[in-house]
């Protein structure tokens, strides 16, 4: 088992990718605590996982990860009930308002930033002291497609996810001396509630091209949730020790063997960086 003796907290763990990650972690021997805002769905998920994995601890606690007091309570609960934490998986997120940026509700735009960015920052702040004291740990951020590409008409999601990845890279540098690996996962286009939300919003709000993509994913299927979950297992395992500060695609990158190339990963591979003209063979960019 790849995650034996590992205790993990998974935010947004009651449904979708978070739930699948939880199942994969339990299958690999981990104990898990799930959190989400919806207490009823969270309890149901916990009960189902307890029946499926009776020999391991499956905890659940309702928490709004954008609320500092609630996150502190969550951290106290996790450390009290599990005794320690080795892996923090930050999966909670929302799309936010859909439509032209100048006309969407500003309160909803801000709320997406609170959940998608502060929902990464606050749990990290709560558990980093524990990881430092323990001499190591794993932090895994779910990036979403908005981190690497513009998303017209879903600007709060795109901006917050790009910010979360840069926060990941920054924390990775800060925490290297303490042997805490911090990485992000791009799970690919998933058939989750996000697809349903885009279809419900309609082509007029999200744009015809993005609407068509989501319609295709809904009808023909998208990237399997298991790919992202398997990558999360890899990044939480000892096999990936020392790999840090990377945004890794579950669908397109050869992540199963990245540990074979740790020295070559030390540079800007799998990071968000500015492209200059010479990177594309252009000479006019030289000063």
PyMOL commands that set and color helices and strands:
alter all, ss='L'
color gray80, all
select helices_A, chain A and resi 16-27+39-52+68-82+106-134+145-147+155-178+193-201+203-206+208-220+225-236+238-240+255-261+264-266+277-280
alter helices_A, ss='H'
color red, helices_A
select strands_A, chain A and resi 7-11+31-36+58-62+87-90+137-142+180-186+247-249
alter strands_A, ss='S'
color yellow, strands_A
deselect
rebuild
show_as cartoon
